[in-house]
Amino acid sequence: MSGRLEGKRAIVTGAGQGIGEAIARLFARHGATVVIGELNPATGRAVVDAIVRAGGRALFVETDVTDKAQVTRLVETARAEAGGIDILVNNAGANVFYEPLDMPEEAWKRCMDLDLEAAWTCSRAVLPAMLEQRAGAIVNIASGHSFKIIPHCFPYPVAKHALVGLTRALAIEYAARGIRVNAIAPGYIDTPIAEAYWATFPDPAAERARAENIHPPKRIGRPEEVAHTALFLASDEAPFINAETVVIDGGRSALYHD
C-alpha cells in the first residue's frame, strides 16, 4: 500500500467513529501507520481491525484525552511501536450546548477540558518529538462554531474559538522549526452525533431534511470530505500552509440571512 502519507506515523484522537474514523481510515489507505487514541475500546479496536484487514497499519491505545497520564502513554506507545510521530490530528471532542445561565457548573469544565485543553495536552506531548526531527504537522478539528454564535449552544463556541487561537499561536511559535499547525472547521456533518441529535426530535427525518435545506448544496457534509482536507493538510503537499483554518460547510457560512 502506498500513498500520500507513505512512511508517516499519525496519531488520531477520537477515531472510533465519525470524522475521526474517516481520517484514520484515509490516512492508512495513503500509507500512514495510524495510532488511534480513543476512549471507547470497542469502536477503537473495530476501526483498527478494519484498517488492518484492508492492508493498512494501525494500533489502538485506549485514551481519555482529558487525562494527561493517558495522553503521555498514547504518545509513548506511538513512539515505541510506530517508530515516531509525524502527524497529530486532535479530533476528540463533544457538543456541549446550553443557554448560558442554565448551564450546569460542571458542563463548563467538561467542555473546556475536552474541546480545548485536550488539544493542547496532546500537542504538548507530541511537540518535543516533532521538534527533535524538525518536522511535523498538527491538524485540529475545530468547528463552524469557531466563527459563528448560535444561541443556546454555550459554551461550545467559546472552546472552539479558543482552539483556533491555539492553532495560530502554536503555528507561529514553531514554524521556523519545521512544525505546521492548521485547523479544519466542519459545519454540519453526517456523523453518529448528528444522528443521535436528530433522534431527539419527534420526526428525525424531518429534522434531517431541515438541516439539509439550510445548506446551499441542499445536503450536509460527509466525514470523508473532512478527512480528505485533513489528508492534504497533514501531507507534504501543503508545506507553506500554516496557521490556517479551512471551513467545510458547503458555503452555509457565506449565505446571507435576513
C-alpha positions, 0 to 999 in steps of 0.5 A: 500500500502506498500513498500520500502519507507513505512512511508517516506515523499519525496519531488520531484522537477520537477515531472510533467513529465519525470524522475521526474514523474517516481520517484514520481510515484515509490516512492508512489507505495513503500509507500512514501507520495510524495510532488511534487514541480513543476512549471507547475500546470497542469502536477503537479496536473495530476501526483498527481491525478494519484498517488492518484487514484492508492492508493498512497499519494501525494500533489502538491505545485506549485514551481519555484525552482529558487525562494527561497520564493517558495522553503521555502513554498514547504518545509513548506507545506511538513512539515505541511501536510506530517508530515516531510521530509525524502527524497529530490530528486532535479530533476528540471532542463533544457538543456541549450546548446550553443557554448560558445561565442554565448551564450546569457548573460542571458542563463548563469544565467538561467542555473546556477540558475536552474541546480545548485543553485536550488539544493542547495536552496532546500537542504538548506531548507530541511537540518535543518529538516533532521538534527533535526531527524538525518536522511535523504537522498538527491538524485540529478539528475545530468547528463552524462554531469557531466563527459563528454564535448560535444561541443556546449552544454555550459554551461550545463556541467559546472552546472552539474559538479558543482552539483556533487561537491555539492553532495560530499561536502554536503555528507561529511559535514553531514554524521556523522549526519545521512544525505546521499547525492548521485547523479544519472547521466542519459545519454540519456533518453526517456523523453518529452525533448528528444522528443521535441529535436528530433522534431527539426530535419527534420526526428525525427525518424531518429534522434531517431534511431541515438541516439539509435545506439550510445548506446551499448544496441542499445536503450536509457534509460527509466525514470523508470530505473532512478527512480528505482536507485533513489528508492534504493538510497533514501531507507534504503537499501543503508545506507553506500552509500554516496557521490556517483554518479551512471551513467545510460547510458547503458555503452555509457560512457565506449565505446571507440571512435576513 
